Amino acid sequence: MNINWTAAATRDLVRFHDFLAPVAPEAAARVVQQLAHAADRLRDFPRLGERLDAYAPREVRRIIVGHHELRYEIRDAEIFILRLWHSREDRSFGAEGHG
């Protein structure tokens, strides 16, 4: 399966790094690596995450990586990383999508 990062998910990853880097550069790099590794792991285990029925009929799932949630969608032979959040983050800033 191919892994595709949406623009929104890529922005989320950069935002996490930029938030942590000034005070803890090693932690910032570690968080980005953990999230990227978790996304890559989906290639072998695409249905690892919990299915989110609110998005049916789309197959949107989530996995928890440390204190972060990674949401993704399975479509045909592709996985789209939709969004990433920290567990303490306000999620009202927008709906997830493909871009």
NORPEQUI-V358586 format. One record per residue. N is the residue number from 1. OMEGA is omega in degrees with one decimal (999 if undefined). Layout:
BEGIN
N&OMEGA ; N&OMEGA
END
This chain:
BEGIN
1&176.2 ; 2&175.3 ; 3&179.3 ; 4&176.7 ; 5&175.0 ; 6&177.4 ; 7&-179.9 ; 8&179.3 ; 9&177.7 ; 10&176.6 ; 11&178.5 ; 12&180.0 ; 13&178.2 ; 14&180.0 ; 15&177.1 ; 16&-179.2 ; 17&-177.4 ; 18&178.9 ; 19&-175.9 ; 20&-170.6 ; 21&-178.5 ; 22&-176.7 ; 23&-177.0 ; 24&-175.7 ; 25&179.0 ; 26&178.3 ; 27&178.6 ; 28&179.2 ; 29&-179.1 ; 30&179.4 ; 31&179.5 ; 32&179.4 ; 33&179.8 ; 34&-179.7 ; 35&177.8 ; 36&178.6 ; 37&178.7 ; 38&177.6 ; 39&178.7 ; 40&179.9 ; 41&179.0 ; 42&178.0 ; 43&-179.6 ; 44&-176.5 ; 45&-172.0 ; 46&-178.6 ; 47&178.9 ; 48&-174.5 ; 49&177.1 ; 50&177.9 ; 51&179.6 ; 52&-174.1 ; 53&-179.8 ; 54&-177.9 ; 55&-179.4 ; 56&14.4 ; 57&176.1 ; 58&177.3 ; 59&178.4 ; 60&-177.2 ; 61&176.3 ; 62&170.8 ; 63&177.6 ; 64&-179.6 ; 65&-175.7 ; 66&178.5 ; 67&-176.0 ; 68&174.2 ; 69&178.2 ; 70&177.2 ; 71&-178.2 ; 72&179.6 ; 73&175.1 ; 74&175.5 ; 75&-178.4 ; 76&-178.6 ; 77&-177.9 ; 78&175.2 ; 79&177.8 ; 80&174.5 ; 81&-172.5 ; 82&-175.8 ; 83&175.8 ; 84&177.1 ; 85&167.3 ; 86&-175.5 ; 87&-179.7 ; 88&-173.4 ; 89&174.1 ; 90&-175.8 ; 91&-176.9 ; 92&-174.9 ; 93&174.6 ; 94&178.2 ; 95&178.4 ; 96&-179.6 ; 97&-175.7 ; 98&-176.1 ; 99&999
END
